[in-house]
Amino acid sequence: MFPLCFFAFFVFGTVLVLVGANQASLEAALALDLAESGLLASALALGLGVGVVAAGPIFDRYPRRPLFVGAALLAAVALLGVDEGMSYGRWLAHLVALGVGIGLYDTLISAVAVQHYGAQAGRPMLILHGAATLGAVVAPPVVAWISAQADFTQSFAAVGWAHVAVAAWAACVPLPAPPPRTPDDETAASDPPGWHRWAPLVPLALVAFAYVGVEAALTIFTVPYALFLGLAERDGQLGISGLWLGLLAGRFGMLALRNALDPRVLFFAGAGSALLWAAATSLEWTALSGVLFGVGAALGSVYPVMIGLAGQRYPDARGMAAGLAAGAGALGGFAIPWVSGALADRFGIVLGFGSLALWCAVVAAAALWARRNAR
């Protein structure tokens, strides 16, 4: 089971950067402004949020293997159906469907890994999420190579065939069955939700909103920012790889922290990335890959620490807490790229791209709020 999940998460990671790595080609083919480019990333995030939130109750009730296969095939159809002559509206529709597919199997993998490994799930989960980050590191130079050999849409097709391989592999691998539901579970499911109970989750949801939005916006706008700096498209694509390599380094760096589940980790991550990105954009530093590696390394701990804190705060409802926080992250992935692109169109790419430093600062401020709640 573990090799299948590792490969699926690797392919998942390639999807996260696919639009950003192809941004220049998409802009030329569709005559997009930066706000419209940002909305492409927003469409993927919207579908991902729907898939992640919907997946939990589905996978808790029905056999996992056919659902895993179906989710991978949905993503494959969305990718293989892409062609160069598509309208902007069709691109948005395909990206929403793609997001739903990868969101469904993202949640499934996390659920079956935790169920299979139990109390020892921490290290396998770190490795699996590292596979997604590794996929995001590898994809941009591969996209550049494919675009140099053939039409840029062939990179979408390549990832589509990778999803076909995931579906075929998943059809042959037994997965843990959903845990049996008891009468108590049925009663709890019918109880009023008691949303006031979730008020302490708000600062962590705000962390997720800002972090995922920054991650998505950095990925989609790095190529046009590189072109603004006088660099080549390939430099922008390598900048995306630098960002995700930094995220990978930051996540594995968590292993050195004795107490990683501390809101102070989120504060220093948000403050450090805000200062670095504000300096880099205001001074128009051209060492883009190095700067983005630094920003990624600073932010790498944010998402896993945020999810861990949510589970720690709600030990009797870890799945619900993680799902609500992930949903807030998907909302940020929808809103922030679109808003940043609109700012870039109106006031210039330096201000639009540089405004992401403010969202990094939001991570730091929300972390202080979460620490006060913990006290």
Secondary structure, DSSP 8 states (H G I E B T S, - for coil): -HHHHHHHHHHHHHHHHHHHHTHHHHHHHHT--HHHHHHHHHHHHHHHHHHHHHHHHHHTTS-HHHHHHHHHHHHHHHHHT--TT--HHHHHHHHHHHHHHHHHHHHHHHHHHHHHHGGG-HHHHHHHHHHHHHHHHHHHHHHHHHHHHS-THHHHHHHHHHHHHHHHHHTTS---------HHHHHHHHS---GGGGGGGHHHHHHHHHHHHHHHHHHHHHHHHHHHTT--HHHHHHHHHHHHHHHHHHHHHGGG-TT---HHHHHHHHHHHHHHHHHHHHTT-S-HHHHHHHHHHHHTTHHHHHHHHHHHH-TT-HHHHHHHHHHHHHHHHHHHHHHHHHHHHHH-HHHHHHTHHHHHHHHHHHHHHHHHHH-
